[in-house]
Amino acid sequence: MILSEDFIDVIADYDTIEQILEDVDLEYCYHAIDAGFGVASVRRSQVAPISMGYYGYSSIPKLYGLTQTGENVFDSSPLAAMGNLRVQSPPLALQGSGVIIGFIDTGIRYQEDVFRREDGSTRIVSIWDQTIQTGEPPVGFEYGTEYHRADIDRALNSPEPESIVPSIDVNGHGTRMASAAAGSVLNQGLTFRGAAPLADIAVVKLKGAKTYLRDYYLIDDQAEAFQENDIMEGVKYLQRMAVAFSRPVVIVIGLGTNMGSHDGTSSLDTYLNIVAERRSRAVVVGGGNEGDKEHHYESVIPGNVEIRVSEPMKGFCAEIWGSLPDAYAVLIRSPGGEVSPVIEFRNGVNKEISFIFERTRIQIGIVLVEKDSGDPLVFMRFINPTPGIWTVSVTADARGMRGQGKYHMWLPIEAFLERSVTFLEPSPDVTLTEPANASQVITVSAYDSYSDGWYASSGRGFSRSGCIKPDLAAPGVGIPTVLGKTDGASMAAALAAGCVAQFLEWAVVEGNAYSVESRGTKSYLIQGADRPGDIVYPDRRWGYGRININGTFETLARL
């Protein structure tokens, strides 16, 4: 049921599932994740089609995409810029030993030398491949196959390793992240070194999103997309290792989406916050590459939001998030000048607009009080949109304006769009992708350590609610990986995770701050961060400054 395209997935607690699935004859299974969250897989033919009005916004899994955008030459400049190389060397000599860095991504090419020890054995403690159903899943999980260190070592010593461990990272995104964070060995005659070269590695290879969700979100057929609930399962798997192995664990997420409240209240955000507050865990999230993609708009009512659709396409989704105590109304004008009726924000409203002279249909779902954020939300599906300028007029409803009238609107991340869709007057702020707005995680933006300049594509803060995000900036341009140099927020997250592993080696493994968790680790990193120039910190781009792990230890030495 979890894997079948004939079953939809619903994120909720058990009581909510019971309310939604009132018919006792329905065919479904329920699998608990953690902290009150669980997933029900329900036969599609027995329930209503997927819609926000029936299931609720937060119960429908959001889809997350990859956040990365040469030559295979190692350059230590990004590590040096973070103070990482100095901390790797004596007297501290912190290289992540005794720490596990866990990646939830596209998998790992475990045969690469950068993931082995000097004796040729693997540094990977386990791989949970959600896409392979021929072996045993991890204890407490219902799908996928888990491969342990012994399995991987047997595969490495076999002439046909994939006959023993058939897990493959076809995309390479997860392999790039893991090598930047924790790679270390000789690679094609050049010394390659990650940020935490002695850390152990754990991997969750995510299964792809189900077709019905891809269709619901109108995602480009070629895009890699992963379900929110599968990511949450991956977080559960990795965070348990802190107890199972009696080691600190760093969880790294290099995925992102523009769908969501952008205030840290989504299901994944909430779960990450809970995990980040547990001892010996740290969660690091990249801020995404949406800063210059023209996919965010903010204003106050009344206002006209203009969206440019460049070419014919199957469609796209958009979300408008309002603010209390205002109540909003929307009206949509097509490129040909046709105008929809005025649609007021009323709880549970689901409407479909068809234009006479256009082939476009627009499906609109409205929630007056979204369950997690408490704010009004309108979710729009533009199906077969006519190329040209679409105008969404946002006004107060018939009761009039009662607050500041502020609202935000987001289009999908670039990777999810079949063709270019942009705002004519975008805002580059509040462009951190979810789950980077979770309050307790360590959120990093990206900069160019070669020029000391800002990376234009990097997401910017703050959160929609004004929470200080990002927390810190890390190098994200020209980052050496085992598959060549790579740009993007995921690379910044990987390097930051290596620095976090260095700190946790000192704090937990060496016993200097045994009870530290993600929030405490974040505070130590902020204390040691570089804050150059005349910027007022915290800043929407740089957060509290650039990571300098050596600066953190220099600060501790002065205390």
C-alpha positions as CSV (number, residue, x, y, z in Angstrom):
1,M,0.0,0.0,0.0
2,I,2.9,2.4,0.8
3,L,4.4,1.8,-2.6
4,S,1.4,1.3,-4.8
5,E,0.1,4.0,-7.2
6,D,-3.4,2.8,-6.3
7,F,-3.1,4.2,-2.8
8,I,-2.8,7.9,-1.7
9,D,-0.7,9.0,1.2
10,V,-2.1,11.2,4.0
11,I,0.1,12.8,6.7
12,A,-1.8,13.1,10.0
13,D,-2.0,11.8,13.6
14,Y,-4.1,8.7,14.3
15,D,-7.1,10.6,15.6
16,T,-7.2,12.8,12.4
17,I,-6.9,9.7,10.3
18,E,-9.9,8.2,12.1
19,Q,-11.9,11.3,11.3
20,I,-11.0,11.3,7.6
21,L,-11.5,7.6,7.1
22,E,-14.9,7.3,8.8
23,D,-15.9,4.3,6.6
24,V,-14.6,1.2,8.4
25,D,-14.7,-0.7,5.1
26,L,-11.9,1.4,3.6
27,E,-8.7,-0.4,2.7
28,Y,-5.8,1.4,4.2
29,C,-2.7,1.0,6.4
30,Y,-1.3,3.4,9.0
31,H,2.4,3.8,9.8
32,A,3.6,5.9,12.8
33,I,6.6,8.1,12.2
34,D,7.4,9.9,15.4
35,A,6.3,12.7,17.7
36,G,2.6,12.2,16.9
37,F,3.1,12.1,13.1
38,G,2.1,9.2,10.9
39,V,1.1,8.3,7.3
40,A,-2.0,6.5,6.1
41,S,-2.0,4.9,2.7
42,V,-5.6,4.7,1.4
43,R,-7.0,3.0,-1.7
44,R,-7.7,5.8,-4.2
45,S,-10.8,4.3,-5.7
46,Q,-12.5,4.4,-2.2
47,V,-12.0,8.0,-1.4
48,A,-12.5,11.4,-2.9
49,P,-9.9,12.7,-5.4
50,I,-7.0,14.5,-3.9
51,S,-8.0,18.1,-2.9
52,M,-7.2,20.6,-0.2
53,G,-10.9,21.0,0.7
54,Y,-11.3,17.3,1.5
55,Y,-8.0,16.3,3.0
56,G,-6.7,19.6,4.4
57,Y,-3.6,21.4,3.2
58,S,-1.1,19.9,5.6
59,S,-2.3,16.3,5.1
60,I,-1.3,16.2,1.4
61,P,2.5,15.5,1.2
62,K,4.4,18.4,-0.4
63,L,7.0,17.5,-2.9
64,Y,10.7,18.5,-2.5
65,G,13.3,18.9,-5.2
66,L,17.1,19.0,-5.5
67,T,18.9,22.3,-4.7
68,Q,22.1,22.3,-6.8
69,T,22.7,23.8,-10.1
70,G,33.4,20.8,-14.4
71,E,36.4,20.0,-13.8
72,N,37.4,17.4,-11.3
73,V,40.1,19.4,-9.4
74,F,40.4,19.7,-5.7
75,D,40.6,23.2,-4.3
76,S,40.8,23.7,-0.5
77,S,39.7,27.3,-0.6
78,P,36.1,26.8,0.6
79,L,37.3,24.7,3.5
80,A,39.9,27.3,4.4
81,A,37.3,30.0,4.3
82,M,35.3,28.3,7.0
83,G,38.4,27.8,9.3
84,N,37.8,24.1,8.7
85,L,41.3,23.1,7.6
86,R,42.9,24.7,10.7
87,V,40.5,22.8,13.0
88,Q,41.3,19.6,11.1
89,S,45.0,20.1,12.0
90,P,46.7,19.8,15.4
91,P,46.3,20.8,18.2
92,L,42.5,20.3,17.9
93,A,42.7,17.7,15.0
94,L,39.0,17.5,14.7
95,Q,37.9,15.6,11.6
96,G,34.5,14.3,12.6
97,S,35.8,11.1,14.2
98,G,33.1,9.3,16.2
99,V,30.3,11.4,14.5
100,I,27.7,10.1,12.0
101,I,26.6,12.4,9.1
102,G,23.3,11.3,7.6
103,F,22.1,12.3,4.2
104,I,18.5,12.1,3.0
105,D,18.9,12.4,-0.8
106,T,19.4,10.5,-4.0
107,G,21.6,7.8,-2.5
108,I,25.4,7.4,-2.7
109,R,27.9,5.8,-5.0
110,Y,29.4,3.7,-2.2
111,Q,32.2,2.3,-4.5
112,E,33.9,5.6,-4.7
113,D,37.3,5.7,-2.9
114,V,36.3,8.9,-1.0
115,F,34.0,6.8,1.1
116,R,36.5,4.2,2.2
117,R,39.1,3.9,4.9
118,E,42.8,3.5,4.3
119,D,42.4,-0.3,4.5
120,G,39.7,-0.2,1.8
121,S,36.8,-0.8,4.1
122,T,33.7,1.4,3.9
123,R,33.0,4.4,6.1
124,I,29.3,4.0,5.4
125,V,27.5,2.5,8.4
126,S,24.3,1.9,6.5
127,I,22.2,2.7,3.5
128,W,18.4,2.6,3.6
129,D,17.3,2.4,0.0
130,Q,13.6,3.2,-0.2
131,T,13.4,2.2,-3.8
132,I,14.5,-1.5,-3.4
133,Q,11.9,-4.0,-2.1
134,T,13.9,-7.2,-2.4
135,G,15.6,-7.2,1.0
136,E,14.7,-6.4,4.6
137,P,13.6,-2.9,5.5
138,P,15.0,-1.3,8.7
139,V,13.4,-2.4,12.0
140,G,10.3,-0.5,12.5
141,F,9.8,0.4,8.8
142,E,7.6,-1.2,6.2
143,Y,9.4,-0.6,2.9
144,G,12.8,-0.4,1.2
145,T,15.9,-2.3,2.0
146,E,18.6,-1.7,4.5
147,Y,22.3,-2.5,3.8
148,H,24.7,-2.5,6.7
149,R,28.4,-1.9,6.8
150,A,29.2,-5.6,6.6
151,D,27.0,-5.8,3.4
152,I,28.8,-2.9,1.8
153,D,32.3,-4.3,2.7
154,R,31.3,-7.7,1.1
155,A,30.1,-5.8,-2.0
156,L,33.4,-3.9,-2.2
157,N,35.4,-7.1,-2.1
158,S,33.2,-8.7,-4.7
159,P,33.9,-8.6,-8.5
160,E,30.1,-7.8,-8.9
161,P,29.4,-5.4,-6.0
162,E,25.9,-4.4,-7.2
163,S,24.8,-8.1,-6.9
164,I,25.2,-7.7,-3.2
165,V,24.3,-4.0,-2.6
166,P,22.4,-2.9,-5.7
167,S,21.8,0.6,-4.4
168,I,22.9,3.2,-7.0
169,D,22.9,7.0,-7.0
170,V,21.9,7.6,-10.6
171,N,21.5,11.4,-10.2
172,G,24.7,12.0,-8.2
173,H,23.3,14.7,-6.0
174,G,23.6,12.7,-2.8
175,T,27.1,11.5,-3.7
176,R,28.3,15.1,-4.3
177,M,26.9,16.2,-0.9
178,A,28.4,13.2,1.0
179,S,31.9,13.7,-0.6
180,A,31.9,17.5,0.1
181,A,30.9,16.9,3.8
182,A,32.9,13.8,4.6
183,G,35.0,12.6,1.7
184,S,38.7,11.9,2.1
185,V,41.2,9.8,0.1
186,L,43.3,10.0,-3.0
187,N,41.2,10.7,-6.1
188,Q,42.8,10.4,-9.5
189,G,46.2,11.3,-8.0
190,L,44.9,14.4,-6.2
191,T,44.4,14.7,-2.5
192,F,40.6,15.0,-1.9
193,R,39.3,16.1,1.5
194,G,35.9,16.8,2.7
195,A,35.0,19.0,5.7
196,A,34.8,16.0,8.1
197,P,37.0,13.4,6.5
198,L,36.9,10.9,9.4
199,A,33.1,11.0,10.1
200,D,31.0,7.9,9.4
201,I,28.2,8.2,6.8
202,A,24.6,7.1,6.8
203,V,22.4,7.4,3.8
204,V,18.7,7.4,3.0
205,K,18.0,7.0,-0.7
206,L,14.5,8.5,-1.2
207,K,11.9,6.8,-3.4
208,G,10.4,9.0,-6.1
209,A,7.1,10.7,-5.6
210,K,3.9,8.9,-6.6
211,T,2.4,9.9,-9.9
212,Y,-0.9,11.2,-8.5
213,L,1.1,13.8,-6.4
214,R,3.2,14.8,-9.4
215,D,0.0,15.3,-11.3
216,Y,-1.6,17.2,-8.5
217,Y,1.3,19.6,-8.3
218,L,1.7,19.7,-12.1
219,I,5.4,19.0,-11.9
220,D,7.7,18.7,-14.9
221,D,7.9,15.1,-16.0
222,Q,11.8,15.3,-16.0
223,A,12.1,16.7,-12.4
224,E,13.3,14.6,-9.5
225,A,10.6,14.9,-6.8
226,F,10.3,13.4,-3.3
227,Q,7.5,13.2,-0.9
228,E,7.4,15.0,2.5
229,N,6.4,11.8,4.4
230,D,9.3,9.8,2.9
231,I,11.7,12.6,4.1
232,M,10.2,12.4,7.5
233,E,10.7,8.7,7.6
234,G,14.3,9.3,6.6
235,V,14.7,11.7,9.5
236,K,13.3,9.1,11.9
237,Y,15.7,6.5,10.6
238,L,18.8,8.7,11.0
239,Q,18.0,10.3,14.3
240,R,17.6,6.9,16.0
241,M,21.3,6.2,15.3
242,A,22.3,8.5,18.1
243,V,21.0,5.9,20.5
244,A,21.7,2.8,18.4
245,F,25.4,3.7,17.9
246,S,25.8,5.9,21.0
247,R,27.2,8.7,18.8
248,P,26.2,12.2,17.8
249,V,24.4,12.4,14.5
250,V,24.3,15.3,12.0
251,I,21.3,15.1,9.6
252,V,21.7,17.0,6.3
253,I,18.9,18.0,4.0
254,G,19.8,19.4,0.6
255,L,16.2,19.4,-0.7
256,G,13.7,22.2,-0.9
257,T,10.2,23.3,-2.0
258,N,8.4,26.7,-2.4
259,M,5.1,25.1,-1.3
260,G,4.4,25.7,2.3
261,S,3.8,28.5,4.9
262,H,7.4,29.6,5.0
263,D,7.0,30.2,8.8
264,G,8.4,26.9,10.1
265,T,5.0,25.3,10.9
266,S,4.8,22.6,8.2
267,S,4.7,18.9,9.3
268,L,8.4,18.4,8.2
269,D,9.4,21.7,9.9
270,T,7.8,20.7,13.1
271,Y,9.3,17.2,13.2
272,L,12.8,18.6,12.4
273,N,12.4,21.0,15.3
274,I,11.5,18.1,17.6
275,V,14.5,16.1,16.5
276,A,16.9,19.1,16.7
277,E,16.0,19.6,20.4
278,R,17.2,16.1,21.2
279,R,20.7,15.6,22.7
280,S,23.5,14.6,20.4
281,R,21.6,15.5,17.2
282,A,22.0,18.4,14.8
283,V,20.0,19.2,11.7
284,V,21.5,21.2,8.9
285,V,19.3,22.5,6.0
286,G,20.3,24.5,2.9
287,G,18.3,27.6,2.1
288,G,17.7,26.7,-1.6
289,N,18.6,28.4,-4.9
290,E,15.5,30.6,-5.4
291,G,16.9,34.0,-4.6
292,D,17.1,35.2,-8.2
293,K,14.4,33.0,-9.8
294,E,11.6,35.5,-9.5
295,H,9.2,33.1,-7.8
296,H,8.2,35.1,-4.8
297,Y,6.0,38.2,-4.5
298,E,4.9,40.2,-1.5
299,S,2.7,43.2,-1.1
300,V,-0.3,44.6,0.8
301,I,-3.9,44.7,-0.4
302,P,-5.3,45.8,-2.7
303,G,-2.8,44.8,-5.4
304,N,-2.3,43.1,-8.7
305,V,0.1,40.2,-9.0
306,E,1.4,39.7,-12.6
307,I,2.7,36.3,-13.6
308,R,4.5,35.8,-16.9
309,V,4.0,32.3,-18.5
310,S,6.7,32.1,-21.3
311,E,5.5,29.1,-23.4
312,P,2.7,26.5,-23.5
313,M,2.9,24.0,-20.7
314,K,0.8,21.6,-18.8
315,G,0.6,23.9,-15.8
316,F,1.9,25.1,-12.4
317,C,0.7,25.7,-8.9
318,A,0.8,28.9,-6.8
319,E,0.1,29.7,-3.2
320,I,-1.1,32.9,-1.6
321,W,-0.5,33.2,2.2
322,G,-2.3,36.1,4.0
323,S,-2.0,37.4,7.5
324,L,-4.5,37.7,10.4
325,P,-6.9,39.4,11.0
326,D,-7.5,40.2,7.4
327,A,-9.8,38.3,5.1
328,Y,-9.0,38.3,1.4
329,A,-10.6,38.0,-2.0
330,V,-9.0,37.1,-5.4
331,L,-9.9,37.8,-9.0
332,I,-8.0,36.4,-12.0
333,R,-7.5,38.0,-15.4
334,S,-6.2,36.0,-18.4
335,P,-3.7,37.2,-21.0
336,G,-6.7,37.6,-23.4
337,G,-8.6,39.9,-20.9
338,E,-11.2,37.5,-19.6
339,V,-12.0,38.1,-15.9
340,S,-13.1,35.5,-13.3
341,P,-15.7,36.2,-10.6
342,V,-14.4,37.6,-7.3
343,I,-13.6,34.7,-5.0
344,E,-13.6,35.4,-1.3
345,F,-11.6,33.5,1.2
346,R,-14.1,31.2,2.8
347,N,-13.1,28.0,4.6
348,G,-13.2,24.9,2.5
349,V,-14.0,26.7,-0.7
350,N,-13.0,24.7,-3.9
351,K,-13.8,26.3,-7.2
352,E,-12.8,25.7,-10.8
353,I,-12.7,28.6,-13.3
354,S,-12.8,27.9,-17.1
355,F,-12.2,30.7,-19.6
356,I,-14.3,30.9,-22.7
357,F,-11.5,32.1,-25.1
358,E,-8.7,30.2,-23.3
359,R,-8.0,26.5,-22.9
360,T,-6.9,27.2,-19.3
361,R,-8.7,25.9,-16.2
362,I,-7.8,27.2,-12.8
363,Q,-8.7,25.2,-9.7
364,I,-8.7,27.1,-6.5
365,G,-8.7,25.8,-2.9
366,I,-9.2,28.2,0.0
367,V,-8.6,27.7,3.7
368,L,-9.6,30.6,6.0
369,V,-7.5,29.2,8.9
370,E,-4.7,26.8,7.7
371,K,-4.3,24.1,10.5
372,D,-0.6,24.5,11.2
373,S,0.1,28.2,10.5
374,G,-3.3,29.6,11.5
375,D,-3.2,31.9,8.5
376,P,-5.5,32.2,5.4
377,L,-4.3,30.3,2.3
378,V,-5.3,30.1,-1.3
379,F,-3.9,27.2,-3.4
380,M,-4.2,27.6,-7.2
381,R,-3.6,25.1,-10.0
382,F,-3.2,26.7,-13.5
383,I,-3.9,23.9,-16.0
384,N,-2.8,24.5,-19.6
385,P,-2.1,28.2,-19.0
386,T,-2.1,30.4,-22.0
387,P,1.3,32.0,-22.5
388,G,1.3,35.7,-21.6
389,I,0.6,37.8,-18.5
390,W,-1.8,36.5,-16.0
391,T,-3.0,38.9,-13.3
392,V,-4.2,37.9,-9.9
393,S,-5.9,40.8,-8.1
394,V,-5.8,40.4,-4.3
395,T,-8.2,42.6,-2.3
396,A,-10.0,42.6,1.0
397,D,-13.3,40.7,1.1
398,A,-16.7,42.4,1.6
399,R,-16.0,43.1,5.3
400,G,-13.1,45.3,4.4
401,M,-9.5,45.6,5.5
402,R,-8.9,45.0,9.3
403,G,-5.2,44.6,9.6
404,Q,-2.0,45.4,7.6
405,G,-3.3,43.5,4.6
406,K,0.1,41.9,3.9
407,Y,0.3,38.8,1.8
408,H,3.0,36.6,0.1
409,M,2.7,34.5,-3.1
410,W,5.1,31.7,-4.3
411,L,5.5,29.9,-7.5
412,P,7.2,26.4,-7.6
413,I,10.9,26.0,-7.5
414,E,12.7,26.2,-10.8
415,A,13.3,22.5,-11.0
416,F,9.6,21.7,-10.9
417,L,8.6,24.0,-13.8
418,E,8.3,22.7,-17.3
419,R,8.7,26.2,-18.7
420,S,9.6,29.6,-17.3
421,V,7.0,31.1,-15.0
422,T,7.9,34.2,-13.1
423,F,6.5,37.3,-11.4
424,L,7.0,40.6,-13.2
425,E,7.8,42.4,-9.9
426,P,9.3,39.7,-7.7
427,S,10.9,40.1,-4.3
428,P,14.2,38.4,-3.7
429,D,13.6,38.2,0.1
430,V,11.7,35.5,1.9
431,T,13.0,33.1,-0.7
432,L,14.4,30.4,1.6
433,T,12.9,27.1,0.5
434,E,11.1,24.8,3.0
435,P,12.2,23.3,5.4
436,A,14.8,26.0,5.9
437,N,12.4,28.0,8.0
438,A,12.2,25.5,10.8
439,S,13.3,27.5,13.9
440,Q,15.6,25.0,15.6
441,V,17.6,23.7,12.6
442,I,20.8,25.2,11.4
443,T,19.8,27.0,8.1
444,V,22.6,28.1,5.8
445,S,22.7,30.3,2.8
446,A,25.4,30.2,0.2
447,Y,28.2,32.6,-0.8
448,D,31.2,32.5,-3.1
449,S,34.4,32.0,-1.0
450,Y,36.6,32.7,-4.0
451,S,35.4,36.3,-4.4
452,D,33.8,36.7,-0.9
453,G,30.7,37.8,-2.7
454,W,27.1,36.8,-2.3
455,Y,25.8,33.8,-4.4
456,A,22.9,35.4,-6.3
457,S,20.8,32.3,-6.5
458,S,20.9,31.6,-2.7
459,G,17.7,31.9,-0.9
460,R,17.2,34.9,1.4
461,G,15.4,35.4,4.7
462,F,13.8,36.2,6.9
463,S,10.9,33.7,7.3
464,R,7.3,34.9,6.6
465,S,6.7,35.4,10.3
466,G,10.0,37.4,10.7
467,C,12.0,34.6,12.3
468,I,15.7,35.1,11.8
469,K,16.6,32.8,8.9
470,P,19.2,31.9,7.6
471,D,21.3,31.4,10.7
472,L,24.7,31.4,8.9
473,A,26.3,31.5,5.4
474,A,28.7,28.8,4.0
475,P,30.6,28.5,0.8
476,G,28.3,27.2,-2.0
477,V,30.2,28.1,-5.3
478,G,32.7,25.9,-7.0
479,I,32.7,23.3,-4.2
480,P,34.9,20.3,-5.0
481,T,33.1,16.9,-5.0
482,V,34.1,13.5,-6.1
483,L,32.0,14.2,-9.3
484,G,33.5,17.6,-10.0
485,K,32.9,21.1,-8.8
486,T,29.3,22.0,-8.0
487,D,27.3,25.1,-7.0
488,G,24.2,25.4,-4.8
489,A,22.6,25.6,-1.4
490,S,23.0,21.8,-1.0
491,M,26.8,22.2,-1.1
492,A,26.7,25.0,1.5
493,A,24.7,22.6,3.7
494,A,27.1,19.8,3.2
495,L,30.2,21.9,4.2
496,A,28.3,23.3,7.2
497,A,27.4,19.8,8.2
498,G,31.1,18.9,8.2
499,C,31.9,21.9,10.5
500,V,29.0,20.8,12.8
501,A,30.5,17.3,12.9
502,Q,33.9,18.8,14.0
503,F,32.1,20.6,16.8
504,L,30.2,17.6,17.9
505,E,33.4,15.5,18.0
506,W,34.8,18.1,20.4
507,A,31.6,18.5,22.4
508,V,30.1,15.0,22.6
509,V,32.8,12.5,21.6
510,E,35.5,14.2,23.6
511,G,33.1,15.1,26.4
512,N,33.4,18.9,26.5
513,A,29.7,19.7,26.2
514,Y,28.0,16.3,26.3
515,S,24.4,17.4,26.3
516,V,24.6,19.8,23.4
517,E,21.9,19.6,20.6
518,S,21.2,21.5,17.4
519,R,20.2,24.8,19.0
520,G,23.3,24.9,21.2
521,T,25.6,23.9,18.3
522,K,24.0,26.7,16.3
523,S,24.7,29.2,19.1
524,Y,28.4,28.2,19.3
525,L,28.7,28.6,15.5
526,I,27.1,32.0,15.6
527,Q,29.6,33.1,18.4
528,G,32.5,32.3,16.2
529,A,31.1,33.5,12.8
530,D,32.9,36.1,10.7
531,R,30.9,39.3,10.3
532,P,32.8,41.5,7.9
533,G,31.9,44.9,6.4
534,D,29.2,47.4,7.5
535,I,26.4,44.9,7.4
536,V,24.0,44.9,10.3
537,Y,23.5,41.4,11.7
538,P,21.4,39.4,11.6
539,D,21.0,40.0,7.8
540,R,18.5,38.5,5.3
541,R,21.4,37.1,3.2
542,W,24.2,36.3,5.7
543,G,22.2,35.5,8.8
544,Y,24.5,36.0,11.8
545,G,27.6,35.8,9.6
546,R,29.8,33.3,7.7
547,I,30.7,30.1,9.4
548,N,34.2,30.0,10.9
549,I,34.6,26.9,13.0
550,N,38.1,27.9,14.0
551,G,36.6,31.2,15.3
552,T,34.2,29.2,17.4
553,F,37.0,27.5,19.2
554,E,38.9,30.7,19.5
555,T,35.9,32.2,21.2
556,L,35.7,29.2,23.6
557,A,39.4,29.6,24.4
558,R,38.8,33.1,25.6
559,L,36.0,32.1,28.0
